[in-house]
C-alpha cells in the first residue's frame, strides 16, 4: 500500500505516537517491519535514518549486534511541534492583529528560500507578496527561530491591524484559497466520516488498523500547509475545517487499540535496549502534564 507522503513523516508518526509510549527505543528492523505496508524499502529506510541522525534529530545506541534509534532532544521538540499542530486547535479569540514577516534572501541562496517558504507555510503564514508573509496567529517566535538558523537571510517582523473587518476578510481570501480548501475538507469528510461507525461496527485486524490510523493522519497533515487555523471572523459560513478535525480525532481514537496491538506484536521480538543504558528522557505528549 502506498500513501502519498514521505518516509520521513511516516518515521515521525511511528516514533511520535507509538515509540513514545514504549520507552523511546526502536531497532531499524522493527521500524522496517512497521513501515512495510507503506512500501518503504529497507535500504531506503536505512539511508533515511542515517540522514536523520546527521541532522541531529535521532541518536543511536548499540547493544551487541543491535542498534537502537531514539529521538534526540531536538527530535522530540520537532515531534511535539507536529503533534500540537495536528491535534490541537486554537481556542483563544482573535485579537484582530496580523503577524508579519518580511525577509530577503540572495539570489544565490535559492534552496534557503525554498526552506523558508515551506517552514513559514507550516507555521501558518501565507504570502501577501513574494517575501511578505502574514498570519493571524502569533507564531513570530517560531518564525524568528527558523530565520535565525538561516545566516543568509535578513528579516523584519511586524504586528499590524487592518482598517476594518472587511479588509481583514479580503486579506484572508487573498492569502489563502479558502474556497478550494473548503472543497478539500469536504472530500476528506466524505472519505473518513463514514469510517468511524464502520470501524466501531466491524473493527479491522491490527495491521489494517495501524495502516489506516497512519493514513488518516497523513491525509489530514496536508491541511497544515494550507490552513493556518484562521479565526472564525475570517472564515466563510459553514466552514468544514472544524468538522474535519473532529473526524480525524474520532478515527484516530477508535483505531488506537488495534493499531497499538499491531505495534506490540511487531516489537515483541525486538531485543531489549542495553541494560547499562538508562531509559531516554521521553517527554510526555503535549497537554498531558
Secondary structure, DSSP 8 states (H G I E B T S, - for coil): ---SS-HHHHHHHIIIIIIGGGTS-EEHHHHHHHTGGGT--HHHHHHHHHHHHHTTSEEEEEETTEEEEEE-HHHHHHHHHHHHHHH----S---SEEEEEEEE--TT-HHHHHHHHHHHHHTT-EEEETTEEEESS--HHHHHHHHHT-TT-EEEEEEEE-SSHHHHHHHHHHHS-HHHHHHHHHHHHHHHHHHHHHHHHS---HHHHHHHHHHHHHHHHGGGGT-----GGGS-TT-SHHHHHHHHHHHHHHTHHHHHHHHHHHHTTS----TTS--------TT--
